[in-house]
Amino acid sequence: MNDILVSEVGPRDGLQSIERVMPLEAKKAWISAEAATGVKEIEVGSFVPPKLLPQMADTAELVKHAKTIDGLTVVTLVPNAKGAQFAADARVDGVSIPFSMSETHSIKNVRKDHPAMIEEIRAAAAIAKEHGIHFAVGLSTAFGCTYEGAVDPNAVARLAEKAAEAGAQEFSLSDTTGYADPAQVRRLTKLVKAAVGNDMLTTLHLHNTRGLGLANVVAGLEEGITTFDASLGGLGGCPFAPGASGNLVTEDLVLMLNSMGLKTGIDLDALLKVRSIIEEALPGEPLYGFTPDAGPMLDYRQRIAA
């Protein structure tokens, strides 16, 4: 059986996409409870200006809390080198910077074109290296863009190469807008791995906007991807990409991976109980997922024991 890392991104990607601000103590409770289920990595927030995303204003406090949890890798998203310095000061374990493959989306999301983003990546990589922080680059809108439509796969590979030269240690392919299909996942994963090396592309960040999220996970597994981002209750999207709703539902992803005999280390029964923290802190907020409603299969325990 293979080890698969499920990286929880709900406290960042999920909460940045809703209008209400989740109370700090509820966020802490969510992170602690989910870590206790066996989730080994949580993206707890992002270091962005509070005036742009007030939902993320308490990220430094969340990092401080999460760093007290044994065995948890604490990561944050940063939009630029300034954010990387804030993350370093907070002593995160890892940072990820979004590098949109659609230049239109890049300008709307972080107000920088591709050449400017390469320089931000270079500066952020230097800060991360100085502080011993793992530095990843998320190749966002890699499968398509709600502004530009199709994104050239060869351009994605070329931009990934430039980001690697600028200091990226690891890459994820991000289906920011829910455009990906399994065949596309296979093709682009192969292409980017050929450009930057098999060990550099480890992660898929998938959305379930059009119901293809789990199918795309299987395609990624077939291409050797070992880390998948997901959000509890399917919270999330991108506030700067119209229609980009729906992260992968962590509960559904864990059920599928565990049932397939893959090792996530996550206790699904315990994970399903964590959802109540969000429900209580954000009453009426839409949550998604089939597993919370239907429950595991009757033979689920036999499957994971096999």
C-alpha positions in Angstrom: 0.0 0.0 0.0 1.2 3.5 -0.8 1.3 6.5 1.5 -0.8 9.4 0.3 -0.7 12.8 2.0 -4.0 14.6 2.3 -3.2 18.3 2.9 -6.1 20.2 4.5 -6.5 23.7 2.9 -9.9 24.6 4.3 -8.6 27.1 6.9 -7.1 29.0 4.0 -8.7 28.3 0.7 -12.0 27.5 2.3 -12.4 30.5 4.6 -11.0 33.1 2.2 -13.9 32.3 -0.1 -16.7 33.1 2.2 -17.8 36.5 3.4 -18.0 35.8 7.1 -15.0 35.6 9.3 -14.7 32.5 11.4 -13.8 33.3 15.0 -10.2 32.6 15.9 -11.0 30.1 18.7 -13.1 28.1 16.3 -10.3 28.0 13.8 -7.9 26.8 16.4 -10.4 24.1 17.5 -10.8 23.0 13.8 -7.1 22.7 13.3 -6.5 20.8 16.5 -9.4 18.4 16.0 -8.5 17.7 12.4 -4.8 17.1 13.3 -6.0 14.6 15.9 -7.7 12.5 13.2 -4.3 11.9 11.6 -4.2 14.7 9.1 -0.5 15.5 8.9 -0.4 18.8 7.0 -2.7 21.8 7.3 -2.6 25.1 5.4 -3.7 27.3 8.2 -4.0 30.7 6.4 -2.3 33.1 4.1 -0.2 36.2 4.7 -2.1 38.7 2.7 -3.1 42.3 3.5 -6.1 42.1 5.9 -7.9 44.8 4.0 -8.0 42.5 1.0 -8.9 39.3 2.9 -10.0 40.1 6.5 -10.7 36.3 6.9 -6.9 35.8 7.0 -6.0 38.5 9.4 -5.3 36.1 12.3 -2.9 33.8 10.3 0.1 34.5 12.5 -1.9 33.5 15.6 -3.0 30.3 13.9 0.5 29.4 13.0 1.6 29.9 16.6 -1.2 27.6 17.7 -0.7 25.0 15.1 3.1 24.8 15.8 2.2 23.4 19.2 0.6 20.3 17.7 3.1 17.4 17.5 3.6 15.9 14.1 1.7 18.6 12.2 3.3 20.3 9.2 2.1 23.9 9.3 2.0 25.7 5.9 0.7 29.0 4.7 0.1 30.6 1.3 2.0 33.8 0.5 1.3 36.0 -2.5 4.8 37.6 -2.7 8.2 38.0 -1.0 6.7 40.3 1.6 4.3 37.6 2.6 7.1 35.1 2.7 9.0 37.2 5.2 5.9 37.4 7.4 5.6 33.6 7.2 9.3 33.2 8.1 8.8 35.5 11.1 5.9 33.3 12.2 8.1 30.2 11.8 6.0 28.2 9.5 7.2 24.8 8.2 6.4 25.5 4.6 5.1 28.2 2.2 3.4 28.0 -1.1 3.2 30.9 -3.6 0.6 30.9 -6.3 1.9 31.4 -9.9 -1.0 31.7 -12.3 -0.4 30.2 -15.7 -3.1 32.6 -17.0 -1.4 36.0 -17.1 -4.9 37.7 -16.9 -5.7 35.8 -13.7 -2.2 36.5 -12.3 -2.8 40.3 -12.8 -6.2 40.1 -11.2 -5.1 37.8 -8.4 -1.7 39.3 -7.3 -1.4 42.3 -9.7 1.7 40.9 -11.4 2.5 39.6 -14.9 4.6 36.5 -15.5 8.0 38.2 -15.5 7.2 40.0 -12.3 6.0 36.8 -10.6 9.2 35.0 -11.5 11.1 37.7 -9.6 8.8 37.4 -6.6 9.3 33.7 -6.6 13.1 34.3 -6.7 12.9 36.7 -3.8 10.5 34.5 -1.8 12.7 31.4 -2.4 15.7 33.3 -1.0 13.8 34.2 2.2 12.6 30.6 2.6 16.1 29.2 2.1 17.5 31.6 4.7 15.0 30.4 7.2 15.0 26.7 6.4 11.4 26.8 5.1 10.2 24.4 2.4 9.2 26.5 -0.6 6.6 25.3 -3.1 5.0 26.9 -6.1 1.4 26.3 -7.0 0.9 26.4 -10.8 -2.6 27.8 -10.6 -5.1 27.9 -13.5 -2.9 25.3 -15.0 -5.9 23.5 -16.6 -7.9 26.5 -17.8 -9.0 29.9 -16.9 -12.4 31.7 -16.6 -10.8 34.7 -18.2 -8.7 33.2 -20.9 -10.2 29.8 -21.5 -7.7 27.2 -22.5 -4.1 27.5 -21.1 -1.3 26.2 -23.3 0.2 23.1 -21.6 3.7 23.8 -23.1 3.5 27.3 -21.6 2.8 25.7 -18.2 5.9 23.5 -18.6 8.1 26.5 -19.6 6.9 28.6 -16.7 7.5 25.7 -14.3 11.0 25.5 -15.6 11.6 29.2 -15.0 10.1 28.9 -11.4 12.4 26.0 -10.7 15.4 28.0 -11.8 14.2 30.8 -9.5 14.3 28.5 -6.5 11.1 26.4 -6.3 11.6 23.2 -4.4 8.3 21.6 -5.2 5.3 22.1 -7.5 1.6 21.6 -7.4 -0.8 21.7 -10.4 -3.8 23.6 -9.4 -7.2 23.3 -11.1 -8.3 26.7 -9.8 -11.3 27.0 -12.0 -12.5 23.3 -12.0 -11.7 22.9 -15.7 -9.6 19.7 -15.5 -10.6 16.2 -16.7 -8.7 13.0 -16.1 -7.1 12.8 -19.5 -5.9 16.4 -19.1 -4.5 15.6 -15.6 -2.5 12.7 -17.0 -1.1 14.7 -20.0 -0.2 17.8 -18.0 1.3 15.9 -15.1 3.6 14.0 -17.5 4.6 17.2 -19.4 5.5 19.1 -16.2 7.3 16.2 -14.7 9.4 15.9 -17.9 10.2 19.6 -17.6 11.2 19.9 -13.9 11.7 16.3 -12.8 9.5 13.6 -11.4 10.3 14.4 -7.8 9.5 18.1 -8.2 5.8 17.7 -9.1 4.1 15.9 -6.1 0.8 17.6 -5.6 -2.6 18.3 -7.2 -4.9 21.0 -6.0 -8.2 20.1 -7.5 -11.7 21.6 -7.4 -14.9 19.8 -7.8 -16.7 22.6 -9.6 -18.0 20.3 -12.4 -18.0 17.0 -10.4 -14.7 15.7 -11.7 -12.6 16.1 -8.6 -12.3 12.5 -7.5 -11.9 11.2 -11.0 -9.0 13.6 -11.4 -7.5 12.3 -8.2 -7.4 8.8 -9.6 -5.7 10.1 -12.8 -3.2 11.8 -10.6 -2.5 8.6 -8.6 -1.9 6.8 -11.9 0.8 9.4 -12.7 2.5 9.1 -9.3 1.1 12.1 -7.5 1.3 11.5 -3.8 -0.2 14.7 -2.2 -3.8 16.0 -2.7 -5.2 19.2 -1.3 -8.7 19.1 0.0 -11.1 21.2 2.2 -13.3 19.9 5.0 -16.9 20.2 3.8 -15.8 21.3 0.4 -15.4 24.9 1.5 -13.5 27.1 -1.0 -12.8 28.4 -4.4 -10.9 31.5 -5.6 -12.3 35.0 -4.9 -10.5 36.3 -8.0 -11.7 33.6 -10.4 -15.5 33.8 -11.2 -17.3 30.5 -10.8 -14.4 28.7 -9.2 -16.4 27.0 -6.5 -15.8 23.8 -4.7 -12.5 22.4 -3.4 -12.3 18.6 -3.1 -14.2 17.5 0.0 -11.7 16.1 2.5 -14.2 13.6 3.8 -15.0 12.1 0.4 -11.3 12.0 -0.6 -10.3 10.2 2.6 -13.1 7.7 2.1 -12.0 6.9 -1.4 -8.3 6.7 -0.7 -8.7 4.5 2.4 -11.2 2.3 0.6 -8.7 1.8 -2.2 -6.2 0.5 0.2 -4.0 3.6 0.2 -2.5 4.8 3.4 -3.6 8.2 4.5 -3.2 7.7 8.3 -6.6 9.5 8.7 -9.4 8.1 10.9 -12.5 8.8 8.8 -15.0 8.4 11.6 -13.1 11.0 13.7 -12.8 13.3 10.6 -16.5 13.3 10.0 -17.1 14.6 13.5 -14.8 17.7 12.9 -17.4 19.1 10.5 -19.6 20.1 13.4 -17.0 22.7 14.4 -17.6 24.6 11.1 -21.3 24.1 11.3 -21.4 25.7 14.8 -19.1 28.5 14.0 -20.6 29.4 10.6 -24.3 28.4 10.9 -26.0 28.2 7.5 -22.8 28.1 5.5 -23.2 25.6 2.7 -21.1 22.4 3.2 -20.7 19.6 0.7 -19.8 16.0 0.5 -21.5 12.6 0.0 -19.8 10.7 2.8 -21.1 12.9 5.6 -24.6 12.1 4.4 -24.3 8.5 3.4 -21.6 7.3 5.8 -19.0 4.7 5.0 -19.8 1.5 3.2 -20.8 -1.5 5.4 -17.6 -3.2 4.4 -15.4 -0.1 4.8 -13.4 -1.5 7.7 -12.7 -4.7 5.8 -11.5 -2.7 2.8 -9.0 -0.6 4.8 -7.8 -3.7 6.7 -7.1 -5.6 3.5 
